[in-house]
Amino acid sequence: MKVERSIVIKNKKASFDYILLDTFTAGMVLTGTEIKSIRLGKANLTDSYACFYGDELWVKGLQISAYENGSYNNHDPKRDRKLLLTRRELRKIERQTKETGFTIVPTKMFINEGGWVKLEIAVAKGKKAYDKRESLKEKDDRRDMDRVYKSRL
């Protein structure tokens, strides 16, 4: 039996820069060398976003590094990749992003139990500077409370 470590690649910057409203899990159309690079953990979600081309949702700016053992048919690291969602989910996302100030941000990439790569996307609204300061303050407060709780144990 093959034991595989779980691969989870997160976009920590997304939760700091955006207010995440509604999340969806989507499949992706990938090539073989892209899968191998993801299994090695060589992907970066930081500057990526999703947008509609016609009726299809595509992710842009998602960096999957070239597979080091790949041959001449290795993939382009920054190419646009098609996301696989149901029609109902696509219509819901498109309706939500029609409003001003909303965008689609990838938050997490993982490999599910079946071995398929999934991308968790969120419909998000950008935070203002004072919202970011507030979230930093909350994070510091939580850290202080955990520190006090651990010292009492």
N, C-alpha and C positions, 0 to 999 in steps of 0.2 A: 504494500500500500504506500502510495506516495504522499508524504506529509509536506504541505506547502505553507509557508508563513504567509500571513495575511498582508496584503499590500493596501495601504490607505494613504493617499496623497491629499493633503488638505490645503485649502486656500485661507490661511489665517488673516490675510489682509482684507478679505471680503467682509468678514464680520465687523472689522474695525471701520471700514469705509462706507458700509451700507447697512441699512435696516432691512434684514431679510424677512420677507413677508410669507411667501408660499413656496414650498420646495417640491421638486419632482425628481424622480430617478429615471435617467434615460440611458439607452444603449448607444454605442458609437460604431460607426463603420471604420474599421482599422485594417491595416495591412499586417502581415506576419512579423516584420521587423519592429513595428510599433508595439505589438503585444509583448515581444521579447524585452524591449526596453522598459515597458511599464512593469513587467514582472521583476526587473532589476531595480525598480524604484526611480527611474530616470525620467521623471516628468515634472513639469512646473505649471501650476495653474494661476500664478500671480497676476499676470496682465491679460488674462483671457476674458472673453465675454461671448455671449451668444446673440445671434440676430437671425431674422427671417429673410430668406430668398424665395420669393413665391410662397408656396405652402409648406416649405421645408425649413427646419431650424438647423442652423450651422453654428459650430463653435469656432471662434477666431482667436488667434494669439496663444493657443494652447501649445506649449513646447514639449515635445517628446523627443529626447535626444536620439541621435542616430545610433543604431545598434552597432557595437564595436566589431562584431564578427560578421556583419552584413557585407554582402558583395556589391557589385555594381548596381543592383536593384534595391539599394537601401532607400528609405523614405526621406522626404523633406521634413525637417524638424518642426517647422512653423506652418504647415499646410492647414487649410480649413478642413474640418471634419464634420460629417453629417451626423446629427443626433436622431435617434430612433424613439419616437413617442407615439402614442395613440392619437387619432384625429381629435378626440374630445380634449385631451390634454393640450394639444397644439392650439386649438381654438381658444381654450381658457387662458393660456399664456399670452396669446396674441391680443386678446381682449384686455388683459391686465396691463400690457405694455403700451397700449394705445394712449393711455393717460400720460401726461407730461411728467417727467422726472423718474419714470420707472425704467429699469433695465433688467437684463437676464445675466446673472453672474454664476459661473461654476464654483461650487463650494467644496466638493470632495470627489475624488476619483478612487474607485476600489474595484477589487475582483470579487465577484459573488461566489456562492458555493458551487455553481455550475461551471466556473472558470471563465465567465464572461466579464469583460470590463464594463463597468457602469459609471456614469457621471451624474453626480447630484447637482442639480441647478436650482437656483432660487430667483424668484421675481423680487427685485430689491429696489429700494429708494435710497438715494445718496444722503449721507449724513452731513450736517453742517459742522463747523469747527467746534461750536459749543457742545454738540452732541458727542463728538469725539472726546472732548475733555471730560464730559460726564462719564463716558464708558471707561476711561482710564482711571477716574476716581473710584468707580465701583470695583474695578479690578484690584486696585490697591487696598480698598476696604476688605474685600474678600480674602486677600492674601494675609492681611493683618489678623482677621478673625480666625483664620486657619492656624496661624502661628500661635495665637493665644490659646486656642483649643488644644493644640498639640503639646504645649508647655504644661498644661494642666494634667495631662495623662501621665 
